[in-house]
Amino acid sequence: MGREYPSDPEREGESEISRIADIVQHVGPAGFHDLGPGYPDPELIPTNALRGAFATALDRYGDLALRYGHDHGALPFREAVAEHLSRTEAHPWSPEQLLVTPGTSQMLDTVASALSRPGDVVLAEAPTYDLALRIFRDRGLDVAPVHRDRHGPVPGAIEEAVRTARRSGRRAAFVYLVPTFHNPTGTLIPLSRRAELIDAARGCGLTFVEDDAYADLAFDGLPTPPSLAALAGQEGVIRLGTFSKTLAPGLRLGWLGSSARRCRELAGRGVVRSGGAASHLPSLAVAGLLGDGRYDTHLRGLREHLAERRNALVTTLRDTLGQDFTVPLPPGGLFAWIGLPPWLPETEAVSRAAEAGVLVQPGSPFGSPTPAIRLAYSATPPTRLHRAAHALAGAWTLKDG
Ligand SMILES: Cc1ncc(COP(=O)(O)O)c(C=O)c1O
């Protein structure tokens, strides 16, 4: 399905790749292993199930699926997400505590506009999701990096960043975190640290924006701790979920979970009142997949595929890279995060990888305080990941270049 597009006689003769590139955001160049973007593999998108779900939604709701939607987003979707969340984290969620969103990144912009004014400071763990940094900067916000240790952001660093902002006469607006299978490092903040972080933010009167894009992607049956929002009883936390990584990014569909009061405030903003919640038809289609168990079945298969890919990449790198590199095993999500030795600068690692036919992301755009490389294993089959890992090891362990 990812390779289907309408035929256009005027464009006959152009290569398939250039025509696909006119339709989608990114197409990996031919001849490379593209471990750059954190996309799901088009082969793993459940196209048939989605085709059926859209048809069912149109049959069931008719023109209701095509009008401006409810400001909070259609109730069947919010009910289905509330049920999914209540079941997966053993904490009650209700439809009033949820909004439908056009995906996490676009909602981050709305949330940033609601919680801050230009010149404010946003606290974000370093490293963090690069496009969140870009969204905040586009809003005229300064980002204060919050130091992480091996358990995640350090609570004392949040308090210190708030004090520093105040000393310079500025307001700390909110804290942005990716607690579960973090982009770019793949790490998971354990329960005890989550509780400490909530205490620290409450002490400073700060709201958390919890980006949980990868929460459904735990490997090896690993139980994930409750979200910050669940631990805080939904108060003082805005949690963002997306179907971009689990179903299909082209749906532009996600959800926001917070207190009912916060949801009412956000649903009342002009950008939402004009047109109602985004992605109305996709939300009604996905509500069907959530409601009849097909989403859960799909997730089980997806997690297995992703874990197999993680193993192919990370175990091969661990076997071949040697002691100078750090190669943690991510417990879920889409990314492996490789710590580089002092003799291999990031730019050099990126260019050597490209010469060896592997495209990778440097750590610096994510605000990494130490030289590192992010590898996305989500969009490449295991046999190719195995080859890519050998190519990287060959390119990176050659000390004299
Ligand atoms: C942490 C994080 N949040 C959000 C997104 C994007 O989500 P969406 O497609 O829903 O905007 C990504 C994708 O890379 C991500 O890594």
The ligand as a Tripos MOL2 file, in Angstrom:
@<TRIPOS>MOLECULE
LIG
   16    16     1     0     0
SMALL
NO_CHARGES

@<TRIPOS>ATOM
      1 C1          9.0350   11.9130   21.4660 C.3       1 LIG1
      2 C2          8.2380   12.1020   20.2240 C.ar      1 LIG1
      3 N1          7.0920   12.7750   20.2700 N.ar      1 LIG1
      4 C3          6.3290   12.9490   19.1800 C.ar      1 LIG1
      5 C4          6.7150   12.4680   17.9500 C.ar      1 LIG1
      6 C5          5.8630   12.7170   16.7500 C.3       1 LIG1
      7 O1          4.5410   12.3830   17.0230 O.3       1 LIG1
      8 P1          3.3830   12.7900   16.0070 P.3       1 LIG1
      9 O2          3.6510   12.1040   14.7150 O.co2     1 LIG1
     10 O3          2.1660   12.3230   16.7040 O.co2     1 LIG1
     11 O4          3.4300   14.2810   15.8750 O.co2     1 LIG1
     12 C6          7.9150   11.7750   17.8500 C.ar      1 LIG1
     13 C7          8.3610   11.2690   16.5400 C.2       1 LIG1
     14 O5          9.4990   11.2000   16.2210 O.2       1 LIG1
     15 C8          8.6810   11.5960   19.0120 C.ar      1 LIG1
     16 O6          9.8500   10.9420   18.9810 O.3       1 LIG1
@<TRIPOS>BOND
     1     1     2 1
     2     2     3 ar
     3     2    15 ar
     4     3     4 ar
     5     4     5 ar
     6     5     6 1
     7     5    12 ar
     8     6     7 1
     9     7     8 1
    10     8     9 2
    11     8    10 1
    12     8    11 1
    13    12    13 1
    14    12    15 ar
    15    13    14 2
    16    15    16 1
@<TRIPOS>SUBSTRUCTURE
     1 LIG1         1 GROUP 0 **** ****
